[in-house]
Amino acid sequence: MDSCINSGSTGEGSHDFARARRIVKTDEFSSVFRLRPSQKSAHFVLYTRLNQLPHARLGVVVAKRFAPRAVTRNTIKRVTRELFRQTGLPAIDCLVRLAKPVNSKDGPATTAKLKAALRVELARLFAAQLKLSGKPALPPSSPPPPRSP
């Protein structure tokens, strides 16, 4: 049990979304936003910037005006984080921003169809970024290299 706690705190080689893998500070968000968008899709814009860390970091911006219900906003964030973990991007800062409305207050907050559409769209963005980076990605679940005695 103790090893699970320690491995999750660094965020390296784990499936959680540790603080080390998040963009949390306002100036970090701003420095990535200043750059031109690297990818666009029907609903999302992806901004990227190289970082000096051994892993990629993610920030997600979902405005209330584009997803009026909290359930929808949280679903978008959850799907984005899941795909980010699965993609295993190189050492870059990724900022995903919802740029167009995904639903209104009239319809259901989330549906299986909406989740599937968001998942496909975000997977394409991350895959395109992985291809553009030209660097081999580390699988997100790969263990650290063994130490020599």
N, CA, C and O atoms as a DFTB+ gen file, in Angstrom:
596 C
 N C O
     1  1       0.825      -1.190       0.000
     2  2       0.000       0.000       0.000
     3  2       0.862       1.244       0.000
     4  3       0.546       2.216      -0.685
     5  1       1.944       1.229       0.755
     6  2       2.835       2.373       0.843
     7  2       3.434       2.721      -0.513
     8  3       3.596       3.900      -0.827
     9  1       3.767       1.712      -1.326
    10  2       4.367       1.974      -2.635
    11  2       3.379       2.646      -3.570
    12  3       3.788       3.426      -4.431
    13  1       2.081       2.364      -3.426
    14  2       1.077       3.009      -4.264
    15  2       1.014       4.501      -3.970
    16  3       0.889       5.313      -4.887
    17  1       1.100       4.855      -2.723
    18  2       1.047       6.262      -2.347
    19  2       2.271       6.988      -2.880
    20  3       2.145       8.080      -3.433
    21  1       3.442       6.410      -2.725
    22  2       4.659       7.067      -3.190
    23  2       4.703       7.189      -4.699
    24  3       5.126       8.227      -5.207
    25  1       4.279       6.163      -5.444
    26  2       4.335       6.247      -6.898
    27  2       3.335       7.263      -7.432
    28  3       3.580       7.875      -8.472
    29  1       2.216       7.455      -6.743
    30  2       1.223       8.411      -7.204
    31  2       1.611       9.848      -6.933
    32  3       1.125      10.750      -7.615
    33  1       2.468      10.086      -5.965
    34  2       2.803      11.461      -5.615
    35  2       3.671      12.138      -6.665
    36  3       3.600      13.355      -6.831
    37  1       4.490      11.368      -7.377
    38  2       5.320      11.978      -8.409
    39  2       4.580      12.101      -9.718
    40  3       4.883      12.987     -10.518
    41  1       3.615      11.229      -9.956
    42  2       2.868      11.270     -11.192
    43  2       3.576      10.570     -12.333
    44  3       3.045      10.543     -13.444
    45  1       4.750      10.005     -12.110
    46  2       5.490       9.344     -13.171
    47  2       5.120       7.880     -13.233
    48  3       5.160       7.176     -12.224
    49  1       4.756       7.417     -14.430
    50  2       4.453       6.024     -14.635
    51  2       3.190       5.553     -13.938
    52  3       3.031       4.355     -13.701
    53  1       2.300       6.456     -13.610
    54  2       1.075       6.056     -12.948
    55  2      -0.130       6.444     -13.795
    56  3      -0.015       7.217     -14.747
    57  1      -1.283       5.899     -13.435
    58  2      -2.494       6.187     -14.185
    59  2      -3.312       7.303     -13.561
    60  3      -4.375       7.648     -14.077
    61  1      -2.842       7.870     -12.469
    62  2      -3.585       8.952     -11.854
    63  2      -3.272      10.263     -12.554
    64  3      -2.469      10.309     -13.486
    65  1      -3.908      11.314     -12.100
    66  2      -3.660      12.630     -12.681
    67  2      -3.085      13.502     -11.577
    68  3      -3.738      14.427     -11.092
    69  1      -1.848      13.193     -11.187
    70  2      -1.182      13.864     -10.079
    71  2      -0.942      15.338     -10.383
    72  3      -0.957      15.758     -11.540
    73  1      -0.727      16.098      -9.349
    74  2      -0.499      17.538      -9.497
    75  2       0.680      17.829     -10.416
    76  3       0.686      18.849     -11.107
    77  1       1.677      16.951     -10.436
    78  2       2.843      17.154     -11.292
    79  2       2.476      17.118     -12.772
    80  3       3.205      17.662     -13.601
    81  1       1.373      16.495     -13.108
    82  2       0.944      16.388     -14.500
    83  2      -0.091      17.432     -14.889
    84  3      -0.659      17.364     -15.979
    85  1      -0.340      18.389     -14.019
    86  2      -1.336      19.420     -14.288
    87  2      -0.684      20.775     -14.492
    88  3       0.362      21.070     -13.914
    89  1      -1.303      21.580     -15.306
    90  2      -0.936      22.997     -15.382
    91  2      -1.913      23.680     -14.440
    92  3      -3.120      23.663     -14.679
    93  1      -1.403      24.279     -13.376
    94  2      -2.293      24.815     -12.350
    95  2      -2.150      26.329     -12.138
    96  3      -3.110      26.984     -11.731
    97  1      -0.998      26.877     -12.401
    98  2      -0.774      28.295     -12.115
    99  2      -1.233      29.169     -13.283
   100  3      -1.138      28.782     -14.448
   101  1      -1.725      30.340     -12.942
   102  2      -2.235      31.264     -13.939
   103  2      -1.164      31.644     -14.955
   104  3      -1.449      31.702     -16.151
   105  1       0.069      31.904     -14.502
   106  2       1.120      32.297     -15.435
   107  2       1.504      31.146     -16.368
   108  3       1.919      31.387     -17.502
   109  1       1.369      29.898     -15.905
   110  2       1.644      28.753     -16.781
   111  2       0.577      28.654     -17.867
   112  3       0.893      28.397     -19.029
   113  1      -0.687      28.859     -17.492
   114  2      -1.758      28.880     -18.485
   115  2      -1.514      30.001     -19.488
   116  3      -1.628      29.799     -20.697
   117  1      -1.178      31.182     -18.979
   118  2      -0.968      32.345     -19.849
   119  2       0.168      32.131     -20.827
   120  3       0.060      32.508     -21.994
   121  1       1.259      31.531     -20.370
   122  2       2.412      31.341     -21.259
   123  2       2.090      30.363     -22.386
   124  3       2.630      30.499     -23.484
   125  1       1.227      29.387     -22.142
   126  2       0.829      28.467     -23.204
   127  2      -0.202      29.131     -24.108
   128  3      -0.157      28.949     -25.324
   129  1      -1.129      29.896     -23.537
   130  2      -2.154      30.587     -24.330
   131  2      -1.557      31.622     -25.277
   132  3      -2.124      31.889     -26.337
   133  1      -0.415      32.209     -24.907
   134  2       0.203      33.220     -25.762
   135  2       0.640      32.658     -27.110
   136  3       0.740      33.384     -28.100
   137  1       0.896      31.368     -27.131
   138  2       1.330      30.730     -28.370
   139  2       0.130      30.485     -29.277
   140  3      -1.018      30.478     -28.832
   141  1       0.424      30.288     -30.548
   142  2      -0.648      29.999     -31.490
   143  2      -1.184      28.589     -31.237
   144  3      -0.451      27.709     -30.787
   145  1      -2.455      28.388     -31.529
   146  2      -2.999      27.037     -31.372
   147  2      -2.280      26.056     -32.294
   148  3      -2.006      26.371     -33.452
   149  1      -1.979      24.880     -31.784
   150  2      -1.285      23.913     -32.623
   151  2      -2.259      23.017     -33.371
   152  3      -1.945      22.536     -34.460
   153  1      -3.427      22.790     -32.808
   154  2      -4.431      21.951     -33.447
   155  2      -5.821      22.514     -33.145
   156  3      -6.056      23.115     -32.096
   157  1      -6.737      22.300     -34.101
   158  2      -8.134      22.678     -33.886
   159  2      -9.016      21.532     -34.342
   160  3      -8.667      20.775     -35.248
   161  1     -10.164      21.421     -33.693
   162  2     -11.161      20.447     -34.115
   163  2     -12.507      21.155     -34.106
   164  3     -12.574      22.375     -33.953
   165  1     -13.569      20.394     -34.269
   166  2     -14.898      21.001     -34.339
   167  2     -15.250      21.792     -33.074
   168  3     -15.871      22.851     -33.162
   169  1     -14.859      21.287     -31.899
   170  2     -15.219      21.948     -30.646
   171  2     -14.037      22.406     -29.806
   172  3     -14.218      23.212     -28.893
   173  1     -12.835      21.919     -30.085
   174  2     -11.697      22.171     -29.214
   175  2     -10.542      22.846     -29.925
   176  3     -10.393      22.759     -31.144
   177  1      -9.721      23.526     -29.120
   178  2      -8.458      24.091     -29.585
   179  2      -7.387      23.555     -28.648
   180  3      -7.553      23.570     -27.428
   181  1      -6.279      23.078     -29.227
   182  2      -5.170      22.540     -28.438
   183  2      -3.973      23.470     -28.585
   184  3      -3.510      23.730     -29.696
   185  1      -3.482      23.963     -27.474
   186  2      -2.274      24.778     -27.432
   187  2      -1.171      23.925     -26.827
   188  3      -1.414      23.184     -25.874
   189  1       0.036      24.019     -27.368
   190  2       1.143      23.241     -26.809
   191  2       2.397      24.093     -26.709
   192  3       2.573      25.076     -27.428
   193  1       3.267      23.677     -25.786
   194  2       4.557      24.327     -25.583
   195  2       5.499      23.288     -24.986
   196  3       5.097      22.508     -24.123
   197  1       6.723      23.274     -25.431
   198  2       7.710      22.362     -24.858
   199  2       7.951      22.733     -23.400
   200  3       7.915      23.910     -23.041
   201  1       8.195      21.737     -22.567
   202  2       8.556      22.022     -21.188
   203  2       9.860      21.309     -20.853
   204  3      10.334      20.475     -21.624
   205  1      10.424      21.633     -19.726
   206  2      11.705      21.063     -19.310
   207  2      11.528      19.924     -18.313
   208  3      12.481      19.546     -17.631
   209  1      10.345      19.384     -18.224
   210  2      10.044      18.313     -17.284
   211  2      10.182      16.956     -17.978
   212  3      10.225      16.896     -19.207
   213  1      10.251      15.889     -17.222
   214  2      10.355      14.564     -17.845
   215  2       9.009      14.007     -18.321
   216  3       8.943      12.865     -18.776
   217  1       7.940      14.797     -18.221
   218  2       6.621      14.314     -18.601
   219  2       5.781      15.462     -19.149
   220  3       6.130      16.633     -19.005
   221  1       4.675      15.101     -19.778
   222  2       3.736      16.091     -20.301
   223  2       2.819      16.571     -19.177
   224  3       2.614      15.873     -18.184
   225  1       2.274      17.774     -19.352
   226  2       1.305      18.310     -18.399
   227  2       0.076      18.763     -19.169
   228  3       0.152      19.079     -20.357
   229  1      -1.057      18.791     -18.478
   230  2      -2.325      19.124     -19.116
   231  2      -3.067      20.188     -18.340
   232  3      -3.084      20.187     -17.109
   233  1      -3.682      21.101     -19.084
   234  2      -4.621      22.068     -18.532
   235  2      -5.875      22.018     -19.382
   236  3      -5.789      21.884     -20.602
   237  1      -7.035      22.124     -18.762
   238  2      -8.306      22.060     -19.480
   239  2      -9.125      23.289     -19.118
   240  3      -9.284      23.623     -17.943
   241  1      -9.646      23.962     -20.149
   242  2     -10.474      25.141     -19.946
   243  2     -11.818      24.879     -20.621
   244  3     -11.894      24.712     -21.838
   245  1     -12.879      24.844     -19.808
   246  2     -14.225      24.601     -20.318
   247  2     -15.113      25.730     -19.809
   248  3     -15.497      25.749     -18.639
   249  1     -15.438      26.671     -20.693
   250  2     -16.224      27.844     -20.308
   251  2     -17.696      27.482     -20.132
   252  3     -18.237      26.638     -20.845
   253  1     -18.318      28.134     -19.179
   254  2     -19.725      27.890     -18.894
   255  2     -20.624      28.269     -20.069
   256  3     -21.685      27.674     -20.259
   257  1     -20.207      29.243     -20.846
   258  2     -21.049      29.666     -21.972
   259  2     -21.099      28.613     -23.076
   260  3     -22.053      28.594     -23.854
   261  1     -20.099      27.740     -23.165
   262  2     -20.095      26.688     -24.184
   263  2     -20.647      25.369     -23.654
   264  3     -21.076      24.527     -24.443
   265  1     -20.645      25.174     -22.355
   266  2     -21.206      23.985     -21.720
   267  2     -21.914      24.454     -20.455
   268  3     -21.318      24.455     -19.377
   269  1     -23.186      24.854     -20.575
   270  2     -23.868      25.514     -19.463
   271  2     -24.057      24.666     -18.205
   272  3     -24.211      25.214     -17.114
   273  1     -24.048      23.348     -18.340
   274  2     -24.266      22.503     -17.171
   275  2     -22.951      21.979     -16.615
   276  3     -22.056      21.593     -17.367
   277  1     -22.844      21.969     -15.304
   278  2     -21.628      21.493     -14.641
   279  2     -21.351      20.031     -14.982
   280  3     -20.193      19.632     -15.109
   281  1     -22.404      19.237     -15.130
   282  2     -22.237      17.826     -15.462
   283  2     -21.509      17.677     -16.801
   284  3     -20.628      16.831     -16.951
   285  1     -21.890      18.507     -17.759
   286  2     -21.255      18.465     -19.078
   287  2     -19.808      18.914     -18.998
   288  3     -18.930      18.284     -19.586
   289  1     -19.552      19.996     -18.277
   290  2     -18.178      20.489     -18.133
   291  2     -17.289      19.447     -17.477
   292  3     -16.161      19.226     -17.917
   293  1     -17.787      18.808     -16.431
   294  2     -16.998      17.788     -15.739
   295  2     -16.766      16.567     -16.617
   296  3     -15.696      15.960     -16.558
   297  1     -17.744      16.201     -17.423
   298  2     -17.576      15.080     -18.352
   299  2     -16.477      15.385     -19.357
   300  3     -15.645      14.526     -19.650
   301  1     -16.471      16.590     -19.879
   302  2     -15.443      16.994     -20.852
   303  2     -14.063      16.910     -20.207
   304  3     -13.127      16.386     -20.809
   305  1     -13.936      17.419     -18.999
   306  2     -12.646      17.377     -18.307
   307  2     -12.211      15.943     -18.035
   308  3     -11.039      15.605     -18.205
   309  1     -13.136      15.110     -17.618
   310  2     -12.822      13.719     -17.296
   311  2     -12.356      12.957     -18.539
   312  3     -11.370      12.223     -18.487
   313  1     -13.066      13.132     -19.650
   314  2     -12.695      12.464     -20.905
   315  2     -11.338      12.964     -21.388
   316  3     -10.513      12.177     -21.852
   317  1     -11.105      14.271     -21.280
   318  2      -9.830      14.852     -21.703
   319  2      -8.670      14.287     -20.890
   320  3      -7.644      13.910     -21.457
   321  1      -8.820      14.225     -19.574
   322  2      -7.762      13.684     -18.723
   323  2      -7.494      12.210     -19.022
   324  3      -6.343      11.774     -19.049
   325  1      -8.554      11.456     -19.242
   326  2      -8.408      10.029     -19.543
   327  2      -7.606       9.825     -20.831
   328  3      -6.683       9.011     -20.865
   329  1      -7.953      10.557     -21.880
   330  2      -7.242      10.409     -23.151
   331  2      -5.810      10.927     -23.059
   332  3      -4.909      10.370     -23.686
   333  1      -5.596      11.978     -22.289
   334  2      -4.246      12.505     -22.079
   335  2      -3.356      11.446     -21.437
   336  3      -2.218      11.250     -21.864
   337  1      -3.862      10.768     -20.422
   338  2      -3.100       9.713     -19.756
   339  2      -2.802       8.559     -20.698
   340  3      -1.709       7.995     -20.657
   341  1      -3.755       8.201     -21.546
   342  2      -3.588       7.068     -22.447
   343  2      -2.652       7.362     -23.610
   344  3      -2.011       6.449     -24.131
   345  1      -2.563       8.626     -24.025
   346  2      -1.772       8.975     -25.199
   347  2      -0.281       8.914     -24.932
   348  3       0.468       8.477     -25.806
   349  1       0.178       9.329     -23.774
   350  2       1.603       9.286     -23.458
   351  2       2.419      10.256     -24.303
   352  3       3.367       9.854     -24.977
   353  1       2.052      11.524     -24.267
   354  2       2.751      12.554     -25.036
   355  2       4.153      12.801     -24.493
   356  3       4.425      12.519     -23.326
   357  1       5.050      13.329     -25.334
   358  2       6.382      13.689     -24.849
   359  2       6.303      14.903     -23.918
   360  3       5.205      15.354     -23.593
   361  1       7.425      15.424     -23.495
   362  2       7.482      16.507     -22.508
   363  2       6.987      17.826     -23.093
   364  3       7.778      18.654     -23.547
   365  1       5.667      18.009     -23.076
   366  2       5.061      19.255     -23.537
   367  2       3.967      19.659     -22.561
   368  3       3.432      18.833     -21.821
   369  1       3.647      20.949     -22.576
   370  2       2.488      21.442     -21.845
   371  2       1.343      21.523     -22.843
   372  3       1.470      22.185     -23.873
   373  1       0.242      20.870     -22.559
   374  2      -0.937      20.864     -23.431
   375  2      -2.058      21.616     -22.733
   376  3      -2.329      21.405     -21.551
   377  1      -2.691      22.482     -23.473
   378  2      -3.841      23.189     -22.956
   379  2      -4.990      22.921     -23.909
   380  3      -4.914      23.281     -25.084
   381  1      -6.045      22.300     -23.426
   382  2      -7.224      22.005     -24.238
   383  2      -8.303      22.992     -23.835
   384  3      -8.642      23.121     -22.659
   385  1      -8.844      23.697     -24.844
   386  2      -9.884      24.702     -24.571
   387  2     -11.111      24.381     -25.400
   388  3     -11.011      24.165     -26.608
   389  1     -12.263      24.347     -24.761
   390  2     -13.517      24.191     -25.475
   391  2     -13.811      25.508     -26.178
   392  3     -13.864      26.551     -25.526
   393  1     -14.005      25.482     -27.501
   394  2     -14.143      26.718     -28.261
   395  2     -15.535      26.916     -28.849
   396  3     -15.858      28.013     -29.305
   397  1     -16.366      25.873     -28.848
   398  2     -17.720      25.978     -29.397
   399  2     -18.683      25.221     -28.494
   400  3     -18.285      24.280     -27.808
   401  1     -19.941      25.627     -28.490
   402  2     -20.920      24.953     -27.629
   403  2     -21.084      23.477     -27.991
   404  3     -21.093      23.108     -29.165
   405  1     -21.215      22.643     -26.960
   406  2     -21.423      21.212     -27.192
   407  2     -22.880      20.808     -26.982
   408  3     -23.338      19.834     -27.580
   409  1     -23.598      21.523     -26.162
   410  2     -25.033      21.289     -25.993
   411  2     -25.663      22.509     -25.325
   412  3     -24.972      23.471     -24.989
   413  1     -26.960      22.457     -25.140
   414  2     -27.665      23.578     -24.514
   415  2     -28.332      23.101     -23.232
   416  3     -28.265      21.923     -22.882
   417  1     -28.971      24.027     -22.543
   418  2     -29.660      23.668     -21.306
   419  2     -30.927      22.873     -21.584
   420  3     -31.455      22.218     -20.685
   421  1     -31.422      22.921     -22.817
   422  2     -32.677      22.256     -23.148
   423  2     -32.552      20.737     -23.185
   424  3     -33.427      20.027     -22.690
   425  1     -31.477      20.245     -23.765
   426  2     -31.301      18.802     -23.932
   427  2     -30.693      18.165     -22.696
   428  3     -30.492      18.828     -21.678
   429  1     -30.400      16.872     -22.793
   430  2     -29.752      16.187     -21.666
   431  2     -28.327      16.702     -21.453
   432  3     -27.676      17.158     -22.393
   433  1     -27.856      16.626     -20.222
   434  2     -26.526      17.145     -19.884
   435  2     -25.422      16.357     -20.577
   436  3     -24.507      16.945     -21.155
   437  1     -25.500      15.041     -20.522
   438  2     -24.542      14.205     -21.239
   439  2     -25.272      12.974     -21.763
   440  3     -26.247      12.507     -21.176
   441  1     -24.778      12.473     -22.870
   442  2     -25.309      11.240     -23.435
   443  2     -24.125      10.388     -23.871
   444  3     -23.000      10.877     -23.976
   445  1     -24.384       9.140     -24.116
   446  2     -23.319       8.257     -24.599
   447  2     -22.817       8.752     -25.956
   448  3     -21.629       8.653     -26.263
   449  1     -23.733       9.281     -26.757
   450  2     -23.355       9.798     -28.081
   451  2     -22.428      11.008     -27.946
   452  3     -21.440      11.117     -28.673
   453  1     -22.742      11.907     -27.025
   454  2     -21.894      13.085     -26.798
   455  2     -20.515      12.667     -26.298
   456  3     -19.499      13.165     -26.784
   457  1     -20.474      11.752     -25.325
   458  2     -19.189      11.287     -24.793
   459  2     -18.342      10.648     -25.886
   460  3     -17.137      10.887     -25.964
   461  1     -18.970       9.839     -26.725
   462  2     -18.235       9.175     -27.809
   463  2     -17.700      10.201     -28.804
   464  3     -16.561      10.088     -29.258
   465  1     -18.507      11.195     -29.142
   466  2     -18.069      12.232     -30.085
   467  2     -16.904      13.032     -29.509
   468  3     -15.934      13.313     -30.214
   469  1     -16.994      13.399     -28.237
   470  2     -15.913      14.146     -27.582
   471  2     -14.642      13.307     -27.535
   472  3     -13.547      13.807     -27.794
   473  1     -14.797      12.030     -27.203
   474  2     -13.647      11.127     -27.107
   475  2     -12.929      11.021     -28.456
   476  3     -11.701      11.074     -28.509
   477  1     -13.685      10.871     -29.537
   478  2     -13.090      10.761     -30.876
   479  2     -12.359      12.053     -31.236
   480  3     -11.233      12.024     -31.732
   481  1     -13.004      13.168     -30.983
   482  2     -12.422      14.474     -31.323
   483  2     -11.129      14.731     -30.547
   484  3     -10.129      15.158     -31.125
   485  1     -11.150      14.472     -29.253
   486  2      -9.958      14.696     -28.433
   487  2      -8.851      13.700     -28.759
   488  3      -7.674      14.061     -28.752
   489  1      -9.213      12.459     -29.042
   490  2      -8.211      11.458     -29.413
   491  2      -7.492      11.871     -30.692
   492  3      -6.281      11.682     -30.812
   493  1      -8.225      12.428     -31.638
   494  2      -7.602      12.903     -32.888
   495  2      -6.642      14.058     -32.620
   496  3      -5.563      14.124     -33.209
   497  1      -7.035      14.963     -31.733
   498  2      -6.151      16.089     -31.395
   499  2      -4.847      15.593     -30.777
   500  3      -3.764      16.009     -31.189
   501  1      -4.948      14.710     -29.795
   502  2      -3.748      14.200     -29.131
   503  2      -2.899      13.355     -30.076
   504  3      -1.670      13.426     -30.032
   505  1      -3.537      12.558     -30.927
   506  2      -2.790      11.730     -31.884
   507  2      -2.049      12.603     -32.895
   508  3      -0.905      12.316     -33.247
   509  1      -2.703      13.665     -33.359
   510  2      -2.055      14.579     -34.298
   511  2      -0.877      15.274     -33.635
   512  3       0.159      15.476     -34.270
   513  1      -1.019      15.639     -32.378
   514  2       0.076      16.288     -31.661
   515  2       1.234      15.327     -31.465
   516  3       2.397      15.716     -31.572
   517  1       0.922      14.090     -31.183
   518  2       1.946      13.065     -31.017
   519  2       2.722      12.885     -32.314
   520  3       3.945      12.742     -32.301
   521  1       2.012      12.893     -33.424
   522  2       2.638      12.748     -34.739
   523  2       3.504      13.967     -35.062
   524  3       4.607      13.828     -35.591
   525  1       3.000      15.165     -34.739
   526  2       3.747      16.406     -35.007
   527  2       5.021      16.513     -34.176
   528  3       6.027      17.050     -34.639
   529  1       4.975      16.008     -32.963
   530  2       6.134      16.151     -32.082
   531  2       7.338      15.392     -32.614
   532  3       8.481      15.774     -32.365
   533  1       7.077      14.312     -33.349
   534  2       8.169      13.549     -33.945
   535  2       9.009      12.782     -32.948
   536  3       9.974      12.120     -33.330
   537  1       8.660      12.860     -31.681
   538  2       9.406      12.147     -30.646
   539  2       8.623      10.910     -30.265
   540  3       7.394      10.949     -30.216
   541  1       9.305       9.818     -29.997
   542  2       8.577       8.636     -29.546
   543  2       8.001       8.881     -28.160
   544  3       8.676       9.395     -27.268
   545  1       6.774       8.514     -28.006
   546  2       6.114       8.710     -26.720
   547  2       6.382       7.520     -25.820
   548  3       6.485       6.382     -26.277
   549  1       6.491       7.801     -24.555
   550  2       6.613       6.730     -23.576
   551  2       5.214       6.238     -23.250
   552  3       4.312       7.050     -23.046
   553  1       5.015       4.951     -23.196
   554  2       3.691       4.478     -22.780
   555  2       3.405       4.962     -21.372
   556  3       4.294       4.941     -20.521
   557  1       2.171       5.402     -21.105
   558  2       1.876       5.970     -19.799
   559  2       2.032       4.992     -18.651
   560  3       2.208       5.418     -17.509
   561  1       1.974       3.700     -18.916
   562  2       2.081       2.748     -17.819
   563  2       3.455       2.093     -17.735
   564  3       3.627       1.115     -17.007
   565  1       4.435       2.615     -18.469
   566  2       5.754       1.992     -18.446
   567  2       6.443       2.220     -17.112
   568  3       6.432       3.340     -16.600
   569  1       7.039       1.190     -16.540
   570  2       7.737       1.364     -15.266
   571  2       9.061       2.096     -15.482
   572  3       9.591       2.091     -16.593
   573  1       9.591       2.714     -14.455
   574  2      10.876       3.405     -14.606
   575  2      11.969       2.389     -14.907
   576  3      11.860       1.227     -14.516
   577  1      13.038       2.823     -15.608
   578  2      14.108       1.891     -15.920
   579  2      14.755       1.343     -14.663
   580  3      14.857       2.061     -13.668
   581  1      15.198       0.089     -14.676
   582  2      15.794      -0.488     -13.467
   583  2      17.128       0.181     -13.140
   584  3      17.877       0.584     -14.030
   585  1      17.397       0.286     -11.860
   586  2      18.650       0.895     -11.413
   587  2      19.747      -0.159     -11.402
   588  3      19.519      -1.314     -11.044
   589  1      20.921       0.256     -11.795
   590  2      22.045      -0.685     -11.731
   591  2      22.707      -0.586     -10.359
   592  3      22.908       0.520      -9.857
   593  1      23.055      -1.730      -9.735
   594  2      23.631      -1.703      -8.373
   595  2      25.060      -1.227      -8.342
   596  3      25.664      -1.155      -7.272
